[in-house]
Amino acid sequence: MAMDAATLIFFTLASLLVVASLLVVLLRNVVHCAMALVAALLIISIFFVTLQAPMVGVLQVLVYAGAIMVLFLFVIMFLNPAPQQQSGAWLGFSGLLALLLGGVLAAMLTKMETAADPVASTVLFGSPEMLAKSLFGEFVLPFEIASILLLVAIVGAVVLAKRERRS
């Protein structure tokens, strides 16, 4: 069975994404875990670009791989956690769970019907117009609630940081 270039690229990126995701869970150094998460988020953004959704891919890089990961690293450095030993039972349980989820995913993918024209259904999927219409139309209330929650979290972090310096 011959494999075309797009399929080969997909499977290569998918296997890299699985490896990066496993590294997020299995590495012991939290900074290394965060860097593996950045790699996974960048690969996901490449998937969005290949699905003709460049706006969503760029937002993935800017928001998640950029801003959110900076916050994660700030919290990691602020807390300075000590390395902990992982139990072999948890590692075996997580491996069993990963195999179970992989089997469910494989069963779902084999039963999934393919669309007649997959490109036609995703032409406007990642466009800025469609993103703006859904974000500021249908999802305006959850968007505003999330922005208020983020503002409260930032104010709380500043208050906690100032309280630590005084004592």
C-alpha positions as CSV (number, residue, x, y, z in Angstrom):
1,M,0.0,0.0,0.0
2,A,1.6,3.3,-1.1
3,M,1.4,6.2,1.2
4,D,1.2,9.8,-0.2
5,A,3.2,12.7,1.3
6,A,0.3,14.2,3.2
7,T,-0.4,10.9,5.0
8,L,3.3,10.4,5.8
9,I,3.5,14.0,7.2
10,F,0.4,13.4,9.3
11,F,1.6,10.1,10.8
12,T,5.1,11.7,11.5
13,L,3.5,14.7,13.3
14,A,1.1,12.5,15.1
15,S,3.8,10.2,16.4
16,L,5.8,13.3,17.5
17,L,2.8,14.6,19.3
18,V,2.3,11.3,21.1
19,V,6.0,11.3,22.2
20,A,5.8,15.0,23.3
21,S,2.6,14.2,25.3
22,L,4.2,11.2,26.9
23,L,7.2,13.3,27.9
24,V,4.9,15.8,29.6
25,V,3.6,13.1,31.8
26,L,6.8,11.0,32.3
27,L,9.6,13.5,32.8
28,R,10.5,14.2,36.4
29,N,11.8,17.8,35.9
30,V,8.8,20.2,35.8
31,V,10.6,22.6,33.5
32,H,11.3,19.8,31.1
33,C,7.7,18.8,31.2
34,A,6.6,22.4,30.4
35,M,9.0,22.5,27.4
36,A,7.6,19.2,26.2
37,L,4.1,20.7,26.5
38,V,5.3,23.7,24.4
39,A,6.4,21.2,21.7
40,A,3.1,19.4,21.8
41,L,1.2,22.7,21.5
42,L,3.4,23.7,18.5
43,I,2.7,20.4,16.8
44,I,-1.1,20.9,17.4
45,S,-0.8,24.3,15.7
46,I,0.8,22.6,12.7
47,F,-2.2,20.3,12.5
48,F,-4.5,23.3,12.5
49,V,-2.6,24.9,9.6
50,T,-2.7,21.7,7.7
51,L,-6.5,21.7,8.2
52,Q,-6.7,25.1,6.4
53,A,-7.3,26.9,9.7
54,P,-4.2,29.2,9.9
55,M,-5.9,31.7,12.2
56,V,-6.6,29.0,14.8
57,G,-3.0,27.7,14.4
58,V,-1.5,31.1,15.0
59,L,-3.8,31.7,18.0
60,Q,-2.7,28.3,19.3
61,V,1.0,29.5,19.2
62,L,0.3,33.0,20.5
63,V,-2.1,32.1,23.3
64,Y,-1.2,28.6,24.5
65,A,2.4,28.1,23.5
66,G,3.2,31.7,24.3
67,A,1.2,33.4,27.0
68,I,-0.2,30.4,28.9
69,M,3.2,28.6,29.0
70,V,4.9,31.8,30.3
71,L,2.4,31.8,33.1
72,F,3.0,28.1,33.8
73,L,6.8,28.6,33.9
74,F,6.4,31.7,36.1
75,V,4.4,29.6,38.6
76,I,6.9,26.7,38.4
77,M,9.8,29.0,39.1
78,F,7.8,30.8,41.8
79,L,6.9,27.6,43.7
80,N,10.3,25.9,43.1
81,P,9.0,22.4,43.7
82,A,11.3,19.7,44.9
83,P,11.6,16.6,42.7
84,Q,9.4,13.7,43.8
85,Q,9.7,10.0,43.2
86,Q,7.0,8.5,41.1
87,S,5.5,5.2,42.2
88,G,5.7,2.2,39.8
89,A,2.0,1.5,40.5
90,W,1.0,4.9,39.1
91,L,3.2,4.4,36.1
92,G,1.6,1.0,35.4
93,F,-1.9,2.4,35.9
94,S,-1.3,5.3,33.6
95,G,0.2,3.0,30.9
96,L,-2.9,0.7,31.2
97,L,-5.2,3.7,30.9
98,A,-3.3,5.0,27.9
99,L,-3.6,1.6,26.2
100,L,-7.3,1.5,27.0
101,L,-7.9,5.0,25.6
102,G,-5.8,4.2,22.5
103,G,-8.0,1.1,21.9
104,V,-11.2,3.2,22.2
105,L,-9.8,5.8,19.9
106,A,-8.8,3.1,17.3
107,A,-12.3,1.6,17.5
108,M,-13.9,5.0,17.0
109,L,-11.6,5.8,14.0
110,T,-12.4,2.6,12.3
111,K,-16.1,3.2,12.5
112,M,-16.0,6.8,11.6
113,E,-17.5,7.7,8.2
114,T,-15.5,10.0,6.0
115,A,-17.1,13.1,4.5
116,A,-17.7,13.3,0.8
117,D,-15.6,16.5,0.5
118,P,-13.7,17.2,3.7
119,V,-12.1,20.4,2.3
120,A,-15.5,21.9,1.6
121,S,-16.6,21.5,5.2
122,T,-13.5,23.2,6.6
123,V,-13.2,26.1,4.1
124,L,-14.4,28.7,6.7
125,F,-13.5,26.7,9.8
126,G,-10.4,28.6,10.8
127,S,-11.0,32.0,9.1
128,P,-10.9,35.1,11.3
129,E,-14.5,36.0,10.3
130,M,-15.9,32.7,11.5
131,L,-13.8,32.9,14.7
132,A,-15.0,36.4,15.4
133,K,-18.6,35.6,14.7
134,S,-18.6,32.6,17.0
135,L,-16.5,34.2,19.8
136,F,-18.4,37.5,19.9
137,G,-21.8,36.2,18.9
138,E,-22.7,32.8,20.3
139,F,-20.0,32.6,22.9
140,V,-19.7,36.2,24.1
141,L,-20.9,35.5,27.7
142,P,-18.4,32.6,28.3
143,F,-15.7,34.8,26.7
144,E,-16.4,37.7,29.1
145,I,-16.6,35.3,32.1
146,A,-13.2,33.8,31.2
147,S,-11.7,37.3,30.9
148,I,-13.0,38.3,34.3
149,L,-11.7,35.1,35.9
150,L,-8.3,35.7,34.4
151,L,-8.3,39.3,35.7
152,V,-9.3,38.1,39.2
153,A,-6.5,35.4,39.1
154,I,-3.9,38.0,38.1
155,V,-5.0,40.4,40.8
156,G,-4.9,37.5,43.3
157,A,-1.4,36.6,42.2
158,V,-0.1,40.1,42.6
159,V,-1.7,40.4,46.1
160,L,-0.1,37.1,47.1
161,A,3.3,38.1,45.8
162,K,3.2,41.4,47.6
163,R,2.1,39.7,50.9
164,E,5.1,37.4,50.6
165,R,7.6,40.3,50.3
166,R,6.3,42.1,53.4
167,S,7.0,39.2,55.8
